Amino acid sequence: MKLRQVSDLSDFSRGHWLRELLCRGEELSRVQSSPDGQHLLLLQKSRVVAFQRHSIAGADLERSWQPSQPAPVGLLFLQSPAAPGSWVLAVVWEHGRTEVWHFVVAVGWQLLQTLELCQGARARVVSVCSQGASLVWCEERPPLGAHSDMSKCAFRFCVCARALEVGEQGVRLGAVRIVLHNSPEYRVLASPQHVFLVPAAAGFATTSKFLLIWHPEKAEFIITAPSAGFIHSKVLRSSSESDFRKLLLGSVGLLSGFAPLDIRTSAVSNSGGLLLVSTEGSVSMVEPDGTQRHIFDLEGGPLAQGSPVQLKTFGSILACVLAGVLYLINQNSGRLVEKEVLSMKEVHFLESQGEDSIQLLSQTGIYCFSFSKPEDSSRPEPCLVEMVFEEACRYYQRRSLSSSKLTVEKLKKGGAFQAPVVLAAILQHSLHQKQKPAQGLQDTYAKLLSTVSLELQSYMSLELLKACVVCAPESEVESYCKELVEQEVSRILQSDMDKDNLAYLNSVFASFPKAAWKAIRSCLQLQQNGDGLLVARATPEVWKKVLCQPQLEEVGQNGMVPLFELICASFLRFKPKWLPSFVELTQQYVSSSWSYSSKEGPEGRVPLYKRALGVLARKNKHGEADDEMELELLLCSKRPKAVLQALHLLIRLKQWQRVVEVAEKFSKLSPLLNKEIFITLLAEFAQHRELDPYLDRLWPLCPAELTASDILTTVLQHLPHSQEDPVPFSSEGNQLTVGLLKPLLQRVVQRPSVQDEMYSDALQSTTFPPPTPPREHKIPSKAVADDVPQPSMARTSSPSALLQDDSV
């Protein structure tokens, strides 16, 4: 990258004045160049000046004001549809007055029209931006009472939008559209499709914990917090719904636990995202869908209080100036492209005509950074080697007990960690020399190269496929993307499923849903056998990656969902009939092959069928097919609570035939489930006559432990309450009668009880009580007869006597 001077400011009409202004170090609130680069716009404390370049004849624009007068809050260059490539300058003042200027060659700046942006005379504009053909601004509407409640005064702002059309007949403003009212103060920043609402620094602590993103075409607001990612979205279809407090009504409890926003500087990138710099020097980007990703950490730790930070994007490069140092960062990868210490005290970014250069304004002139392309851009090894060291830094930092931060430079020079050095040397040699990859390597390195050669070949083929996707014609891009997605999904399933890989999989499924669906089918080898059953031939390691459920702090951030939920969403979109079979298949794998304890396995936290039901519940539209899918997911789990939930759902849908079929099928699983099912159906039977045609199939399901008293108690508890006095014979014919219960009661009464079965052997004897066994009386010997008296024959012998007789 080369720095060269493109102008010494002498080609500007006020070049000498500008140079003196910059040398004196006067503070400039804003420096901006026109879209064609021919005009420079400067905003100071008490005036705004627009002057031209290349000494074009014509008057400059200069507007000044006193400190007590309203100041301009917005300087906007707007495209003019009257002439392609032409533009106008809109100067928006605090009290809502908007001046529209245009530049005419050889004449200079001319005022086209002055408009009133706000409807109320007491309104004060605090921030404004242009989004498409409309102006979007945040205005303050002071309360009427002089001593109003301060808590209500904090929500005295309103976000409005208004179309501004520049035509041959002049400038016309459209009707005012209330985007959000009763809100705190916001700074509005526009991207091509969205408007970001950043809380003001002086706002309430409760409202400075999140950002708002407004999509004008969809009339949708997205609530997002950098610490948690996407939180909630809501479509505001009418002005009555555009109240700030109603927008947050369902998210107040969640938002209260977040930390306040840490924003030092914010700017919109050319890709449509919102760039944020924290006070700690962390640079991140909030995407229009509410997700956030970290880009880079500026050196030096916490930023000084008065140190300004400037941000500007040029293509995929993010330029950041902090304390006289220029950082050039790749927005996509987050890598530092170049770091340059500037000799100028104060610099300002200007608009560049192309994406391959950056223009800076300083006191000595305008300088340009040009991005020089490498001679051989097809060699990816410098980037790959840098990735090795960056990954090694993260790996060793997680396992280090030291508080000092490990950097790539320390890793390369320290010599304590040889693994990344060895791998970098192998990559540099193998990717340079395809014919003799081991030339110049040590023997140890060469042996390691032979071990990882297959992985290197896979990587090189993947990089070649990516190059084909970039260079392929539009007709072949889809086929290349399918192959690329399949290789990427397969690669991730063979690696650790950490937070980064999970976020990458989420983006792949979101960007290429059909290709990701085919890739996951191929990786799991999902297909139907001859009997129509779904089978999978994935390895146990792949199953564990699919079924693992990350920690709660890793899920839900930036809208991420686990891999199992991603697969279930793909089933619902492309093959919904297979989803219950897939859930049942995963449950079979968990019960047979999961080697962890129940608390650590996938079923230990949330059952798989509930995770699948969660995916189903997130669908935008809910129809009859979704009710059927919910039933199938509940029943395929074969869990008692799920079966009962499915039974109640069928009862609610009044599908009585299926109610009976489910009861007959699942009553065989366990006696306890049988009892719950029968009591549920008996309660329904007591309330209406819909189950009467199926009584001959329901009564055999009665559990053995239920008595006639239990049955009558359940029926009486669930009889419908009638407001009229009961009559013996109803004309409606929908009352429960004893005749309907008689077959069940007879069945229960005639059935032997549990206690009867316990004593069935004793009850089966012919006589009761059993007859007395015969007794035999023997004459004792003489010696015994002399000492022991003879018992009376009229008395019954005692058991001890009988035992004595047996012993003799």
LUMBA-42870 format. One record per residue (C-alpha): residue in one letter; x, y, z. Coordinates in steps of 0.02 Angstrom, whole numbers, plus 50000, padded with zeros to 5 digits. Layout:
aXYZ/...
END
This chain:
m500005000050000/k500705016849948/l500365034450015/r500445048449887/q499885066549884/v498545070449756/s498245088849800/d499105102749898/l497415111949916/s497945125149789/d496645118749665/f495225123449785/s494435140649780/r494805142749966/g496345131849975/h497415144750065/w496055148350193/l495795129650222/r497655126750250/e497735140550379/l496175133950463/l496925116550481/c498615123450539/r497785133450678/g496975117250737/e495225124350739/e493915111150777/l492885105350629/s491245096850671/r491135089050500/v492135087950340/q491275080550188/s491535080350001/s490175080349870/p489735064149778/d490755069649626/g492235075149733/q492205092949661/h491605101849817/l492145101949999/l490925105050141/l491525110950312/l490455112950468/q491125123850611/k490365130050772/s489575145450696/r489595143050507/v489515130750364/v490565133250207/a490495124050040/f491825128349910/q492365120949746/r493865112449670/h494815115349508/s494415134049512/i492705132349434/a491925149549417/g490465152849533/a490035158649708/d490385148049861/l489075143649991/e489285151150164/r487985151650303/s488345158150479/w487315160050638/q487445166950814/p487625155250966/s485855159751022/q485115155250852/p484655137850789/a486125128450715/p486135115850572/v485975097650626/g486135089350456/l487065092050292/l486395079550165/f486855076749983/l485295070449894/q485165063149721/s484105073149600/p483025062249485/a482795076949367/a484525074149294/p485485057749312/g487075060149413/s486545076949482/w486295080649665/v485735094149785/l486265099249960/a484975099650100/v485405109750254/v484245105150399/w484165117150546/e483665113650726/h481965122050712/g481525111150562/r481865123450421/t482665114650273/e483625123850138/v483895114749972/w485395121149872/h486105116049705/f487685121049612/v487605128549439/v489205129649337/a489815147549309/v488485153749431/g488855144849594/w487725139249735/q485895143849718/l484475141349842/l483125130849763/q481835131349901/t481575133150089/l480425120550172/e479725117250345/l480125099350395/c479195098650561/q477335101350587/g477425108850761/a478155126150790/r478955120750955/a479805105150883/r481705103950882/v482665092250766/v484095083250854/s484645071050717/v484265068450532/c484785056850391/s484235052750214/q483565035450173/g483185033149989/a482045047249934/s481515051650111/l482165061550258/v482125052850427/w482375063150583/c482175062950772/e481335078250844/e481015084351020/r479235089151064/p479305098851229/p477825095951347/l476515109451362/g476615110951552/a478065120051629/h478205107951775/s477895091251692/d478435074551761/m480275071851721/s480015053251688/k478745057651553/c479845071551486/a481195058851447/f480025051351316/r479635067751230/f480495063351066/c479755057150904/v480515048750751/c479735054650587/a479975051750401/r479495062350252/a479775060450066/l480775074149980/e480645075049791/v481755086049686/g481065089349512/e481115101849373/q479685111649452/g480555112949620/v480615103349783/r479095095049861/l478885087350032/g477725072650060/a476605069350209/v477385066850381/r477465048750436/i477615045250622/v478855030950638/l478985030550828/h478255042350958/n478455044451145/s480255038651129/p481915043951206/e483185053751106/y483965043950963/r485305047250834/v484705041150664/l485935033250541/a485365027150371/s485945012350267/p485275008650092/q483814998150160/h483725001650347/v483835015450478/f484825012550638/l484235021350797/v485675023550919/p485235030151094/a485925047151140/a487305047651269/a486205057451391/g484755045251382/f483985035051523/a484975019851581/t483465008651549/t483335013751367/s485195014151329/k485414995251332/f484834991351155/l484764997550976/l483274999050859/i483314994950673/w481895001150564/h481494993250395/p480425006050302/e479774994450167/k479154981350291/a478694993950428/e479664982550545/f480664986750700/i482064975350762/i482664976350942/t484464971050963/a485784972351098/p487644970451061/s487834959751217/a486454947451165/g486134949650979/f484394949050903/i483024950551035/h481344953950954/s480524960650796/k478814968550772/v477854975250623/l477004991850657/r475544992250536/s474705008050600/s475175024150688/s474285018250846/e475545003950860/s477065015250840/d477185019351024/f478895016351099/r478235008451259/k477084996551164/l478554991351056/l479524986051210/l478054978751305/g478544960651281/s480414962951306/v480574973951461/g481024959751578/l482344953151460/l483104970151424/s483234974851607/g484604961951634/f485744968651497/a487234979951524/p487134997851455/l487815000851281/d489665004651269/i489785015451112/r491165028051083/t490915030650896/s489675023850768/a489575024550579/v488685015450438/s489745004650323/n489495003750136/s488854985950157/g487364992150259/g487954987250434/l488214998350585/l490014999950644/l490265002350831/v491845006750927/s491785003951116/t492765013351247/e493894998151261/g494384999651078/s493354985051015/v492664987050838/s491094977250795/m489704977650665/v487824976050691/e487004968650537/p485284974550476/d484504958350541/g485064962150719/t486544950350728/q488234956750783/r490004951050745/h491674956650814/i492914963650688/f494484970050773/d495244976350936/l496204992750924/e497864993151014/g498155003151171/g496734996651280/p495405009051340/l495255024551231/a495705041551303/q494245052651348/g494595066551221/s495355055751085/p494255056150928/v493975040450825/q493575041550639/l492835027250538/k492625025250350/t492365010250238/f493065008150064/g492444992049985/s492894978050104/i494204988750195/l493794997850357/a494895013050389/c495055019150567/v496075033950629/l496485034550815/a497825045050899/g498765048150737/v498775029850685/l497865023450531/y497195005650542/l496644996850384/i495584981550427/n494734968650319/q492894969250370/n492544951450316/s493974942450402/g494404955050539/r496264954650494/l497374969750504/v497894973850325/e499064988050371/k499484999750513/e500215016750471/v500835030150591/l500335046950517/s501405062450530/m499895074050517/k499085080350676/e497305080150614/v496575070950464/h494825068950391/f494155055550274/l493485061050104/e492405052149978/s493405041749853/q492895038549674/g493375020149685/e493475006349814/d495345003449790/s495935019649871/i495705030250027/q495805049250028/l496335059250180/l496265078150206/s497655085750311/q498445102850335/t499705099350196/g498475093050067/i497465077950012/y498325060950017/c497795044649941/f498125026749997/s498085014849848/f497854996149873/s499194987449771/k498724970249710/p499994956149732/e500864949649579/d500154932349603/s498454933549686/s498124914849664/r499344910249802/p498364909549965/e499784904450080/p500114921350169/c498294922350221/l498254903950271/v499854905350372/e499164920550461/m497604910650502/v498674897150580/f499504909250699/e497874918150741/e497014901750782/a498524896550885/c498404912850982/r496594909451027/y496984891351071/y498444895251187/q497594910551262/r496124900051320/r497304888051408/s498484901151479/l498484906251661/s499344922751623/s498354938851607/s499484945751469/k498774944951294/l499634933451171/t499894941050998/v500454933950831/e502104943250844/k502484935551014/l502014918550949/k503194919950801/k504664926850899/g504464918051066/g504964900551013/a503964892551155/f502594885951041/q503294875550899/a501674868150831/p501074883650734/v502844887050673/v503004869450604/l501294869950523/a501654886950445/a503294880450372/i502414865250298/l501064876050219/q502294888250145/h503274874250061/s501864862750009/l500774876149931/h502254883949840/q502954868049765/k501634856449700/q502804844349616/k504074842849758/p503164848549913/a504454841850036/q505954850549958/g506894861350083/l505994854450235/q506774846150383/d506574827350400/t505344829550545/y504334841950444/a504324830450293/k503624816050397/l502264827350465/l501884833350289/s501574815550231/t500344813650375/v499334829250335/s499484828050146/l497684822150125/e497054836850228/l498084848750123/q497384841549963/s495634843550031/y495994861550077/m496734865449906/s495244857649817/l494084867849926/e495024883949885/l494964879349700/l493084876649714/k492884893649797/a493854901649654/c492694892849531/v491174899949620/v491884917549605/c492384915949422/a490964904749358/p489564911549248/e487874914149327/s487164898049253/e488474887349340/v488554896249508/e487144885949583/s487974869249548/y489644875449617/c488774882149774/k487954865349807/e489634856649801/l490454870149906/v489094869550040/e489204850550049/q491084851250076/e490934864850207/v489564855850304/s490544839650298/r492114848550357/i491254856550506/l490434840150558/q492164832650568/s492844846650679/d492384853250852/m490664860950860/d491164876950948/k490274893750944/d491164899950788/n490784884250687/l488974884550744/a488804902750691/y489584898450523/l488344883950499/n486904895650539/s487484907650403/v487684893250278/f485924886750312/a485234904350299/s486144908750137/f485994891950046/p484504882950124/k484224870349984/a486064866249963/a486264864450152/w484774852550157/k485544841450025/a487234842350112/i486544836850280/r485604822550197/s487214816950117/c488244818450277/l486964808850381/q486594796850236/l484724798950263/q483604788250152/q482074777150157/n482234758350160/g481124745750074/d479814746850212/g479694765750196/l480624768950360/l481924782650375/v483684776050407/a485354784750434/r487114777950422/a488074792150503/t489524788450620/p489284790450809/e490434805650810/v489364814450680/w487794810250779/k488544818150934/k488904834150837/v487114834350773/l486304831150940/c487414841351054/q486584856151138/p487794870451175/q487784880151336/l486404892951360/e487624907551347/e488184901351176/v486444899251103/g485234913251067/q486604925951038/n486534934050867/g485054922950824/m486074906850826/v485184890150846/p485954872850876/l486284861050731/f484844849450776/e483624864050761/l484394869050594/i484114851550527/c482324851150593/a481974867750507/s482654860550344/f481504845350364/l480014856750390/r480454866650234/f480934852950112/k480324836150181/p479074838850323/k478434820850320/w480154814550371/l480314825450527/p479414813850651/s480404799050586/f482014808850604/v481604813550784/e481184795350822/l482804789950739/t483824802050845/q482954795951003/q483414778050960/y485214783150938/v485224792451104/s484494777651199/s485694765051122/s487344773951090/w487534789551197/s488994786551312/y488704800851433/s487594801851586/s485804807251568/k486174824951627/e487564827351500/g486724819151351/p485564828151231/e484024821651320/g484674827551489/r484194845751462/v482764847151339/p481984831751257/l482254830651070/y480414830951029/k480244847451124/r481684854751027/a480824849650865/l479194857150928/g480124873350964/v480654874150781/l478854871150728/a478224884950843/r479404897650762/k478524896250595/n477694912350539/k476064904250485/h475174890150578/g473934878850487/e473114861850495/a474684853450431/d475634860650580/d474344853250701/e474614836350621/m476494838450631/e476364842950815/l475354827050846/e476624816250756/l478084823850852/l477204821251019/l476734803250981/c478414798150908/s479264802451073/k478224789251166/r478444799251326/p476924798851443/k476754817751455/a476924819651267/v475644805951233/l474404814151353/q474734831051271/a474384823351101/l472794815451168/h472174832251232/l472604840251064/l471584827050973/i470134829951094/r470234848551060/l470194845050873/k468724832750902/q469564818750805/w468734805150907/q469224790650796/r471064794950817/v470794797951003/v470244779951023/e471654773350912/v472974782651012/a472214776551176/e472234758451118/k474024759551055/f474874768651199/s473904761051343/k475014745751322/l476614755451363/s476374756351552/p474994753851682/l475174771651744/l474964778951569/n473484767151542/k472644773951697/e472934792251647/i472264789151472/f470704780251534/i470294793451665/t470504807051532/l469314798151413/l468094794251555/a468024812851597/e467644816751414/f466324803051411/a465464811351560/q465354828251473/h464654823851300/r464074809551191/e465434810251056/l466294794551122/d464714783851132/p465044774750966/y466734768951032/l466234762651205/d466494744451161/r468314748951124/l468564760251274/w467904749251415/p469244735651389/l470554749051427/c469934750951607/p471394747651727/a471244733151847/e471464743952003/l469964755151965/t468414750852064/a466604755252030/s466724768652164/d468224776652076/i467304776751911/l465734784651982/t466774797852074/t467674802751913/v466044803751816/l465194814551947/q466674826451954/h466614829551765/l464744830651734/p464324846751641/h463554860351748/s461834865251687/q461004881751730/e459264873851723/d458514862151849/p458904843951810/v457464833651743/p457314814751739/f457134813651552/s457944826451438/s457264829951266/e458994834051200/g459624816351221/n461384821351266/q461354817451451/l462334803351530/t461244788751586/v461544773751695/g461234762851545/l462794769451460/l463844766051614/k463074748951650/p464254738651538/l465774746551618/l465124744251796/q464654726351762/r466374723351691/v467204730451845/v466084721551971/q466224704751887/r468094706251867/p469084698252009/s469954710852116/v471794710952155/q471504704452332/d470414690552267/e471814684752154/m473004684452303/y471904672052396/s471254662752245/d472144646652294/a471304646252463/l469604650552393/q469674636452265/s469614622652404/t468024611852411/t467654614452597/f468004628752716/p468724628052843/p469814612852803/p469454597052907/t470484592853062/p471874580653020/p471674563253099/r472564560053265/e473414544153323/h473564540553512/k474904528353570/i475084520353743/p476664527153824/s477964515753904/k477834510854083/a479234521954143/v478484536854062/a476774532054124/d477374531554302/d478074549254296/v476884558154174/p475014558054205/q473894551854064/p472964565653974/s471094565053969/m470444557453807/a469024569753812/r470204584953791/t470974590153624/s472844587553617/s473884603453609/p475104606853463/s476584603953580/a475864587253627/l475634582853445/l477454587253413/q477984576453559/d476974562153489/d477804564153320/s479504563953401/v479084547753488/
END
